[in-house]
Amino acid sequence: MGTMFSKEPKKDDASDVTGSIGPILRSHDDTNLTDADLALARNAASDVLTRGQKDVSQPWENPETGARGSVTPLASTYTSEGRTCRDFLASYVRGTNEGWLQGEACQQPKGSWEIRNLKPWKRS
């Protein structure tokens, strides 16, 4: 599997992906983050959403690549297709590259959160 934003597939290493993390929509390759970086960011998103606290961020870091960041839930939950969902922002820093990703996650019937969308954040 390639990076979240790549067009070329790479070997899939799902060893660090949990069952609560769903498929990610792929987009532009302008983050320079690896699959492992993104898996850690997605896990942080799932963790902070599961706790359900207000005004709390969850840090993430990949010591192998030096990438790091945090995930912060936005606003309140809402209902989409009968599921409880919430938007979030994830920051990242890797070398001289830094930025934000925006995402959407929805709660599964058993309580875990599935990341439905994750893409570069565009300021409006």
C-alpha positions as CSV (number, residue, x, y, z in Angstrom):
1,M,0.0,0.0,0.0
2,G,1.4,3.4,-0.8
3,T,1.3,6.4,1.4
4,M,-2.1,7.8,2.1
5,F,-1.7,10.3,-0.7
6,S,0.2,8.3,-3.3
7,K,-0.9,7.0,-6.6
8,E,1.5,4.1,-6.7
9,P,0.8,1.1,-4.5
10,K,3.4,-0.2,-2.2
11,K,3.7,-3.4,-0.1
12,D,1.1,-3.4,2.6
13,D,2.3,-3.7,6.2
14,A,-0.8,-3.8,8.3
15,S,1.0,-4.9,11.4
16,D,0.2,-1.6,13.2
17,V,-3.4,-1.1,12.0
18,T,-6.2,-2.0,14.3
19,G,-9.7,-3.3,13.5
20,S,-11.2,0.1,14.5
21,I,-9.4,1.9,11.7
22,G,-11.2,1.8,8.5
23,P,-10.1,2.4,4.9
24,I,-8.7,5.9,4.1
25,L,-9.6,7.9,1.1
26,R,-6.4,8.8,-0.7
27,S,-5.6,12.1,-2.2
28,H,-2.5,14.3,-2.9
29,D,1.0,13.3,-1.9
30,D,2.1,16.6,-0.3
31,T,2.5,15.5,3.3
32,N,5.7,13.4,3.1
33,L,4.2,11.1,5.7
34,T,4.7,7.3,5.6
35,D,2.1,4.7,6.0
36,A,3.4,4.1,9.5
37,D,3.2,7.8,10.3
38,L,-0.4,7.9,9.1
39,A,-1.3,4.7,11.1
40,L,-0.1,6.4,14.3
41,A,-2.1,9.5,13.5
42,R,-5.2,7.4,12.7
43,N,-4.8,5.5,16.0
44,A,-4.4,8.8,17.9
45,A,-7.7,10.0,16.3
46,S,-9.5,6.8,17.3
47,D,-8.1,7.0,20.8
48,V,-9.1,10.7,21.4
49,L,-12.6,10.1,19.9
50,T,-13.2,7.0,22.0
51,R,-12.5,9.0,25.2
52,G,-15.1,11.6,24.0
53,Q,-13.7,14.5,26.1
54,K,-14.0,18.1,25.1
55,D,-11.0,20.3,24.3
56,V,-8.5,17.4,24.4
57,S,-5.8,16.6,21.9
58,Q,-4.0,13.3,21.5
59,P,-0.3,13.5,20.5
60,W,1.3,10.9,18.2
61,E,4.9,10.3,17.2
62,N,6.9,8.0,15.0
63,P,10.4,7.7,16.4
64,E,11.6,5.8,13.3
65,T,10.8,8.7,10.9
66,G,10.8,11.7,13.3
67,A,7.2,12.5,12.3
68,R,4.9,13.8,15.1
69,G,1.7,15.7,15.6
70,S,-1.5,15.7,17.5
71,V,-5.2,15.0,16.8
72,T,-8.0,17.3,18.0
73,P,-11.7,16.6,17.7
74,L,-13.7,19.5,16.4
75,A,-17.2,20.7,17.4
76,S,-19.8,18.3,18.5
77,T,-20.9,14.9,17.2
78,Y,-23.5,14.6,14.4
79,T,-25.4,11.8,12.8
80,S,-24.6,10.5,9.3
81,E,-26.2,7.5,7.8
82,G,-27.5,6.5,11.3
83,R,-24.0,6.6,12.9
84,T,-22.5,9.1,15.4
85,C,-19.7,11.0,13.6
86,R,-17.2,13.7,14.5
87,D,-14.7,15.8,12.5
88,F,-11.1,16.3,13.6
89,L,-7.9,18.0,12.7
90,A,-4.5,16.3,12.8
91,S,-1.3,18.3,12.8
92,Y,2.0,16.8,11.5
93,V,5.7,17.8,11.4
94,R,8.2,15.7,9.6
95,G,11.6,17.4,8.9
96,T,10.9,20.8,7.4
97,N,7.4,19.7,6.2
98,E,4.5,20.6,8.4
99,G,0.8,21.0,8.0
100,W,-2.7,19.9,8.9
101,L,-5.0,17.1,7.9
102,Q,-8.8,17.2,8.3
103,G,-10.7,14.0,8.9
104,E,-14.1,12.5,9.6
105,A,-14.7,9.5,11.8
106,C,-17.9,7.6,12.6
107,Q,-18.6,5.3,15.5
108,Q,-19.1,1.6,14.8
109,P,-21.9,-0.4,16.3
110,K,-19.5,-2.0,18.9
111,G,-18.2,1.5,19.9
112,S,-14.9,1.8,18.0
113,W,-14.3,4.7,15.6
114,E,-13.7,4.3,11.9
115,I,-11.8,7.0,10.1
116,R,-13.9,7.6,7.0
117,N,-11.9,10.5,5.4
118,L,-8.5,12.0,5.9
119,K,-7.1,14.7,3.6
120,P,-4.9,17.8,3.6
121,W,-6.7,20.7,5.3
122,K,-7.5,23.6,3.0
123,R,-8.0,26.9,4.7
124,S,-11.2,28.6,3.5
